[in-house]
Amino acid sequence: MESRVKMNREIYMRSLRERLRKLPKEDQDMAMEYFREYFDEAGPENEAQAIENLGSPKEAAEQIIMDMAVKNCEEAPKAGMKRSFRSVWIGILAVFAAPIAIPLALAAVAVLGGVGLAVVAVLASLVVAGVAVVAGAAVTIVLGGIMILKSPANAIATIGAGFLCMGVGVLICPFAVNLTKGCMQMLTKIFGKMVRRFTRKSASVQE
């Protein structure tokens, strides 16, 4: 167990960063900035009290990760794909940081993670299919152009079919991306709600 008596700000922050290393870099830096400001506001004379208020680095790291997961759940980030995946990862970390048994956390993450991976795999297949359709449509349009002098009617029909397929392929890709983002946001909400429920349940048991 970490000693709070011998710990100073430098040791505390170093230990905290080590425990937050699994967070995405941007979120890790944001969390560390929060604690730096906390110590700055407390001042050197209140450093020991600040450490006592924060709890051990382990407790502080777990709390900040759970807070991030709950915040992401409430805000349902609609930023880019990268942010959506980051939010899901934070949710997974938060489930393990929550006051629940490890087997239960593993089961929850395994089930939801499996569903998420399956959905992503299906949607990735859609993207590949969309690209393939666009590529095939481009070839069809070129063939139609080659046929234009020999058989204008067939050439026009071929070119028209090519453009139609290209339109379908172009629509599939953004649809798959948006659907993937929606699924990631749904998983973020589920993980956040799980953490919030487990935290409340733990608090009620302690009372």
Order of alpha helices (4+ residues) and beta strands (2+ residues): alpha-alpha-alpha-alpha-alpha-alpha-alpha
